[in-house]
Amino acid sequence: MKMSLSDRKERLLVELRAAGIGDEAVLSVLSDIPREEFIPRALRRQAYENAALPINSGQTISQPYIVAYMTEVLNVTKKHIVLEVGTGSGYQAVVLARLCRRLFTVERHLQLLSAAEKIFKKLGIFNITTLFGNGMKGWPEQAPFDRIMVTAASEEIPENLPAQLKDGGIMVIPVGAQGKVQHIVRLTRRGDDFHREDLLPVKFVPLLSGIVHDS
């Protein structure tokens, strides 16, 4: 007997808890959000597999465990203004938007951003502000931010981004060269200093400069 998407989602949540995700607010949001809306129709039966999946423009929607983990270590609350670098499918953006006061998200692929904006509207998520632009620059006009999440890997932490954090703010970003070991890095701003923690080993698509007007 084939499992329904609802059953697959419940199985995924059990897997996430078993893997160490303990933030009930994060798990509740993941339970509420229809991940199948963010992936190509042909892959929708795989929406609740704990795996990354391809989307348009040569990008991916991250593995649910990585989405949950990065969200958990970012420690987002309803008071926070958050910047996301790399809107992608829009899935991580919606997760963050459900947990924070306001989300600003930047995407360099126009095709991806346009598709994500349609999903935000369809799901009734209205505390997201989008920008088609170069995410490596952050969004200085809206800074400072309480939290910043980067959803692509940079060989080094871009200089522009930590400076856009508030004092006490946190940034989570995958760091490392393509083809080599990458790690989720958490930076916490303390005045003019930044405390760095290297966390989970991961594999992400590269963080690139510039913009892409997809055809």
Long-range contacts (C-beta under 8 A, 24 or more apart in sequence): 5-36, 5-44, 5-45, 5-47, 5-48, 8-47, 8-48, 8-49, 9-35, 9-48, 11-48, 12-48, 12-49, 12-50, 12-64, 15-50, 15-65, 16-50, 16-64, 16-65, 16-68, 19-65, 21-65, 21-68, 21-69, 21-72, 22-72, 23-68, 23-71, 23-72, 25-99, 26-68, 26-71, 26-72, 26-95, 26-99, 27-68, 29-71, 29-95, 29-98, 29-99, 30-64, 30-67, 30-68, 30-95, 32-98, 33-91, 33-94, 33-95, 33-98, 33-123, 34-123, 35-61, 35-64, 35-91, 37-119, 37-122, 37-123, 38-89, 38-90, 38-91, 38-116, 38-119, 39-89, 55-88, 55-89, 55-112, 56-109, 56-111, 56-112, 56-115, 56-214, 57-109, 57-111, 57-112, 57-212, 57-214, 58-205, 59-88, 59-89, 59-109, 59-112, 59-205, 60-88, 60-205, 61-88, 61-89, 61-91, 62-88, 62-91, 62-92, 62-151, 62-204, 66-200, 66-202, 67-91, 67-92, 67-95, 69-184, 69-200, 70-149, 70-151, 70-172, 70-184, 71-95, 71-96, 71-99, 71-149, 73-172, 73-184, 73-186, 73-199, 74-147, 74-149, 74-170, 74-172, 74-186, 75-147, 75-170, 76-100, 76-147, 79-146, 80-146, 80-147, 81-142, 81-145, 81-146, 81-147, 82-145, 82-146, 82-147, 82-148, 82-149, 83-138, 83-139, 83-142, 83-143, 83-145, 83-147, 83-148, 83-149, 83-164, 84-148, 84-149, 84-150, 84-151, 85-135, 85-136, 85-138, 85-148, 85-149, 85-150, 85-151, 85-152, 85-161, 85-207, 86-135, 86-150, 86-151, 86-152, 86-207, 87-112, 87-113, 87-116, 87-130, 88-112, 88-116, 88-151, 89-115, 89-116, 89-119, 90-115, 90-116, 90-117, 90-119, 90-120, 92-149, 92-151, 93-120, 93-128, 94-119, 94-120, 94-123, 94-125, 94-128, 96-149, 97-125, 97-127, 97-128, 98-125, 100-127, 100-146, 100-147, 101-127, 102-127, 102-128, 102-129, 103-127, 103-128, 103-129, 104-128, 104-129, 104-130, 104-131, 104-139, 104-142, 104-145, 105-129, 105-130, 105-131, 106-130, 106-131, 106-132, 106-133, 106-134, 106-135, 106-138, 106-139, 107-131, 107-132, 107-133, 107-135, 108-132, 108-133, 108-134, 108-135, 108-208, 108-210, 108-211, 108-212, 109-211, 109-212, 109-214, 110-211, 110-212, 110-213, 110-214, 111-212, 111-214, 112-214, 132-211, 133-211, 134-209, 134-210, 134-211, 135-207, 136-160, 136-161, 136-207, 136-208, 136-209, 138-164, 139-164, 140-164, 144-169, 145-169, 146-170, 147-171, 147-172, 148-172, 148-173, 149-173, 150-174, 150-207, 151-204, 152-204, 152-205, 152-206, 152-207, 152-208, 153-178, 153-182, 153-202, 153-203, 153-204, 153-205, 153-206, 153-207, 154-206, 154-207, 157-185, 157-187, 158-207, 162-187, 162-189, 162-194, 165-189, 167-191, 174-202, 174-204, 178-206
